[in-house]
Amino acid sequence: MKHLVIATGILVAASGIAAAQTTEYYIVQDTATKRCTIVDKKPTTQTTVVVGDGKVYTSRSEAETAVKTVKVCTQ
């Protein structure tokens, strides 16, 4: 019984840590199409680059507002 309580405590703690992690948003541009999009993971391919001075946004709505002011995305 004691092991069950300990295992449950560990699972609850682990799920709390995962929920506490913040999501990051990036404004990226496809180098082939020149189209800008918002993603929640930093791009790892060379065909997609972070634009807007490489700023990391803490919410999607913040990134959506910022994409309207990024020069390469509004041309």
CYANA upper distance limits for C-alpha pairs under 8 A (distance plus 0.5 A):
  1 MET  CA      5 VAL  CA      7.02
  2 LYS  CA      6 ILE  CA      6.83
  3 HIS  CA      7 ALA  CA      6.52
  4 LEU  CA      8 THR  CA      6.56
  5 VAL  CA      9 GLY  CA      6.69
  6 ILE  CA     10 ILE  CA      6.78
  7 ALA  CA     11 LEU  CA      6.78
  8 THR  CA     12 VAL  CA      6.70
  9 GLY  CA     13 ALA  CA      6.65
 10 ILE  CA     14 ALA  CA      6.60
 11 LEU  CA     15 SER  CA      6.66
 12 VAL  CA     16 GLY  CA      6.71
 13 ALA  CA     17 ILE  CA      6.86
 14 ALA  CA     18 ALA  CA      6.93
 15 SER  CA     19 ALA  CA      6.73
 16 GLY  CA     20 ALA  CA      6.66
 17 ILE  CA     21 GLN  CA      7.14
 22 THR  CA     58 THR  CA      7.85
 23 THR  CA     40 ASP  CA      7.21
 23 THR  CA     58 THR  CA      6.94
 23 THR  CA     59 SER  CA      7.86
 24 GLU  CA     40 ASP  CA      6.05
 24 GLU  CA     41 LYS  CA      7.42
 24 GLU  CA     56 VAL  CA      6.68
 24 GLU  CA     57 TYR  CA      6.24
 24 GLU  CA     58 THR  CA      5.72
 24 GLU  CA     59 SER  CA      7.48
 25 TYR  CA     38 ILE  CA      7.08
 25 TYR  CA     39 VAL  CA      6.08
 25 TYR  CA     40 ASP  CA      4.92
 25 TYR  CA     41 LYS  CA      7.21
 25 TYR  CA     42 LYS  CA      8.37
 25 TYR  CA     56 VAL  CA      6.33
 25 TYR  CA     57 TYR  CA      5.42
 25 TYR  CA     58 THR  CA      6.72
 25 TYR  CA     59 SER  CA      7.02
 25 TYR  CA     60 ARG  CA      6.75
 25 TYR  CA     63 ALA  CA      7.13
 26 TYR  CA     38 ILE  CA      6.11
 26 TYR  CA     39 VAL  CA      5.89
 26 TYR  CA     40 ASP  CA      6.76
 26 TYR  CA     41 LYS  CA      7.61
 26 TYR  CA     42 LYS  CA      7.10
 26 TYR  CA     50 VAL  CA      7.08
 26 TYR  CA     54 GLY  CA      8.06
 26 TYR  CA     55 LYS  CA      7.52
 26 TYR  CA     56 VAL  CA      6.04
 26 TYR  CA     57 TYR  CA      6.83
 26 TYR  CA     63 ALA  CA      7.52
 27 ILE  CA     36 CYS  CA      7.21
 27 ILE  CA     37 THR  CA      6.32
 27 ILE  CA     38 ILE  CA      5.18
 27 ILE  CA     39 VAL  CA      7.09
 27 ILE  CA     50 VAL  CA      6.30
 27 ILE  CA     51 VAL  CA      6.30
 27 ILE  CA     52 GLY  CA      7.39
 27 ILE  CA     54 GLY  CA      8.39
 27 ILE  CA     63 ALA  CA      7.26
 27 ILE  CA     67 VAL  CA      7.16
 28 VAL  CA     36 CYS  CA      5.98
 28 VAL  CA     37 THR  CA      5.99
 28 VAL  CA     38 ILE  CA      6.67
 28 VAL  CA     39 VAL  CA      7.66
 28 VAL  CA     43 PRO  CA      8.23
 28 VAL  CA     48 THR  CA      6.77
 28 VAL  CA     49 VAL  CA      5.80
 28 VAL  CA     50 VAL  CA      4.79
 28 VAL  CA     51 VAL  CA      5.95
 29 GLN  CA     34 LYS  CA      6.29
 29 GLN  CA     35 ARG  CA      5.94
 29 GLN  CA     36 CYS  CA      4.77
 29 GLN  CA     37 THR  CA      6.87
 29 GLN  CA     48 THR  CA      5.99
 29 GLN  CA     49 VAL  CA      5.92
 29 GLN  CA     50 VAL  CA      6.92
 29 GLN  CA     51 VAL  CA      7.04
 29 GLN  CA     73 CYS  CA      8.24
 30 ASP  CA     34 LYS  CA      5.66
 30 ASP  CA     35 ARG  CA      6.00
 30 ASP  CA     36 CYS  CA      7.03
 30 ASP  CA     47 THR  CA      6.29
 30 ASP  CA     48 THR  CA      5.00
 30 ASP  CA     49 VAL  CA      7.17
 31 THR  CA     35 ARG  CA      8.25
 31 THR  CA     47 THR  CA      5.78
 31 THR  CA     48 THR  CA      6.32
 31 THR  CA     49 VAL  CA      7.61
 32 ALA  CA     47 THR  CA      7.41
 34 LYS  CA     73 CYS  CA      8.30
 35 ARG  CA     73 CYS  CA      7.51
 36 CYS  CA     67 VAL  CA      8.40
 36 CYS  CA     73 CYS  CA      6.19
 38 ILE  CA     60 ARG  CA      8.17
 38 ILE  CA     63 ALA  CA      7.41
 38 ILE  CA     64 GLU  CA      7.85
 42 LYS  CA     50 VAL  CA      8.25
 43 PRO  CA     48 THR  CA      6.79
 43 PRO  CA     49 VAL  CA      7.22
 43 PRO  CA     50 VAL  CA      7.81
 44 THR  CA     48 THR  CA      8.20
 45 THR  CA     49 VAL  CA      8.36
 50 VAL  CA     54 GLY  CA      5.96
 51 VAL  CA     55 LYS  CA      8.34
 51 VAL  CA     70 VAL  CA      8.01
 51 VAL  CA     72 VAL  CA      8.25
 52 GLY  CA     67 VAL  CA      8.39
 52 GLY  CA     70 VAL  CA      5.99
 52 GLY  CA     71 LYS  CA      8.32
 57 TYR  CA     62 GLU  CA      6.83
 57 TYR  CA     63 ALA  CA      6.26
 58 THR  CA     62 GLU  CA      7.58
 58 THR  CA     63 ALA  CA      8.45
 59 SER  CA     63 ALA  CA      7.02
 60 ARG  CA     64 GLU  CA      6.62
 61 SER  CA     65 THR  CA      6.71
 62 GLU  CA     66 ALA  CA      6.74
 63 ALA  CA     67 VAL  CA      6.53
 64 GLU  CA     68 LYS  CA      7.56
 65 THR  CA     69 THR  CA      8.07
 66 ALA  CA     70 VAL  CA      7.09
 67 VAL  CA     73 CYS  CA      7.21
 68 LYS  CA     73 CYS  CA      7.67
 68 LYS  CA     74 THR  CA      7.02
 69 THR  CA     73 CYS  CA      8.24
 69 THR  CA     74 THR  CA      7.60
 70 VAL  CA     74 THR  CA      7.00
 71 LYS  CA     75 GLN  CA      7.04
